[in-house]
Amino acid sequence: MSTRHVTVVIVTSCRAQRVTPSLDSIEWARCAYTSVVLADSGSSDGTREYLKTVPWVVAVDGSPDMWWAGATNAGCIRAGADQ
């Protein structure tokens, strides 16, 4: 039986209060074959600083002009780089 790798891509912008419980849930459920990429589109509320404290999350820093679609694309590109 082969093992499949799953990458979770999360997109955020100034949502530190929501990212923390989301990552807590993912950490509880994740396994050795799961990775997490969080694409941040220019947060200024402490999200980026918080992500530096979570070593198992790959953070992709973006800018506010990326909007949701641009941040999603950046996260998916980064997730694909691990394959």
Buried (B, 14 or more C-beta within 10 A) or exposed (E): EEEEEEBBBBBBBBBBEEBBEBBEEBEEEBEEEBBBBBBBBBBEBEBBEBBEEBEEBBBBBBEEEBBEEBBBBBBBEBBEEEE
